[in-house]
Amino acid sequence: MISPESFKRSVGEWAKTCKVEINEIHLRKMKNKWASCSSRGRLTFDRAILRQSKDERTKIIVHELLHLRYPNHGKMFRALLKAYTK
C-alpha cells in the first residue's frame, strides 16, 4: 500500500511526464470507477487505488491525466496511453 502523500507525488510526476497541468488531487471513496477528472485540472481518485499494484496505479493515473489533453478515447489517446504504460 502506498501513502496518500506518495500517491499524490506520483500523480504530480506523471503530470509533468504527460505535459499536463493539474490543479487539485483528491482521494475519496468512489462507487463505480477508479477516477475522474475535470477540464479544470481537478483529479479525483478512489481511495482503493492506494492498495493497487504500482503498474495498475500507473495505468489509472496516466489514463486520467491524458483526458486533460484528449477528452475521449480516440486514436491519439490510446496511442499515448500505450506509449506511457507499455
Number of C-alpha atoms within 10 A of each C-alpha: 11 13 10 14 9 11 20 17 13 14 21 20 12 17 19 12 12 17 13 15 15 19 10 14 16 14 17 12 14 14 7 7 9 17 20 18 20 15 11 11 16 16 21 19 21 17 16 13 23 17 12 13 11 13 11 12 18 19 16 17 24 20 23 24 29 22 18 22 15 15 14 12 13 9 10 13 17 15 11 15 20 13 9 15 13 8
